[in-house]
């Protein structure tokens, strides 16, 4: 794999690191025991549709809520 950029960074007071000229807004971070950190770009996309089953489950949840079929409050 060819190195495209090579520079040093430091962690600021809020434990943030700034990536210069980053091509993506979101990255997946993996930190290994030996101190290596792997960044993989992520592109967040809106799902094309919500599945029919999910819509049915949501409708059923609202019907249950309106009928008072709800669980006890969670602390």
Secondary structure as a PSIPRED ss2 file (coil, helix, strand):
# PSIPRED VFORMAT (PSIPRED V4.0)

   1 X C   1.000  0.000  0.000
   2 X C   1.000  0.000  0.000
   3 X C   1.000  0.000  0.000
   4 X C   1.000  0.000  0.000
   5 X C   1.000  0.000  0.000
   6 X C   1.000  0.000  0.000
   7 X C   1.000  0.000  0.000
   8 X C   1.000  0.000  0.000
   9 X C   1.000  0.000  0.000
  10 X C   1.000  0.000  0.000
  11 X C   1.000  0.000  0.000
  12 X C   1.000  0.000  0.000
  13 X C   1.000  0.000  0.000
  14 X C   1.000  0.000  0.000
  15 X C   1.000  0.000  0.000
  16 X C   1.000  0.000  0.000
  17 X C   1.000  0.000  0.000
  18 X C   1.000  0.000  0.000
  19 X C   1.000  0.000  0.000
  20 X C   1.000  0.000  0.000
  21 X C   1.000  0.000  0.000
  22 X C   1.000  0.000  0.000
  23 X C   1.000  0.000  0.000
  24 X C   1.000  0.000  0.000
  25 X C   1.000  0.000  0.000
  26 X E   0.000  0.000  1.000
  27 X E   0.000  0.000  1.000
  28 X E   0.000  0.000  1.000
  29 X E   0.000  0.000  1.000
  30 X E   0.000  0.000  1.000
  31 X E   0.000  0.000  1.000
  32 X C   1.000  0.000  0.000
  33 X C   1.000  0.000  0.000
  34 X C   1.000  0.000  0.000
  35 X C   1.000  0.000  0.000
  36 X C   1.000  0.000  0.000
  37 X E   0.000  0.000  1.000
  38 X E   0.000  0.000  1.000
  39 X E   0.000  0.000  1.000
  40 X E   0.000  0.000  1.000
  41 X E   0.000  0.000  1.000
  42 X E   0.000  0.000  1.000
  43 X C   1.000  0.000  0.000
  44 X C   1.000  0.000  0.000
  45 X C   1.000  0.000  0.000
  46 X C   1.000  0.000  0.000
  47 X C   1.000  0.000  0.000
  48 X C   1.000  0.000  0.000
  49 X C   1.000  0.000  0.000
  50 X C   1.000  0.000  0.000
  51 X C   1.000  0.000  0.000
  52 X H   0.000  1.000  0.000
  53 X H   0.000  1.000  0.000
  54 X H   0.000  1.000  0.000
  55 X H   0.000  1.000  0.000
  56 X H   0.000  1.000  0.000
  57 X H   0.000  1.000  0.000
  58 X H   0.000  1.000  0.000
  59 X H   0.000  1.000  0.000
  60 X H   0.000  1.000  0.000
  61 X H   0.000  1.000  0.000
  62 X H   0.000  1.000  0.000
  63 X H   0.000  1.000  0.000
  64 X H   0.000  1.000  0.000
  65 X H   0.000  1.000  0.000
  66 X H   0.000  1.000  0.000
  67 X H   0.000  1.000  0.000
  68 X C   1.000  0.000  0.000
  69 X C   1.000  0.000  0.000
  70 X C   1.000  0.000  0.000
  71 X C   1.000  0.000  0.000
  72 X C   1.000  0.000  0.000
  73 X C   1.000  0.000  0.000
  74 X C   1.000  0.000  0.000
  75 X C   1.000  0.000  0.000
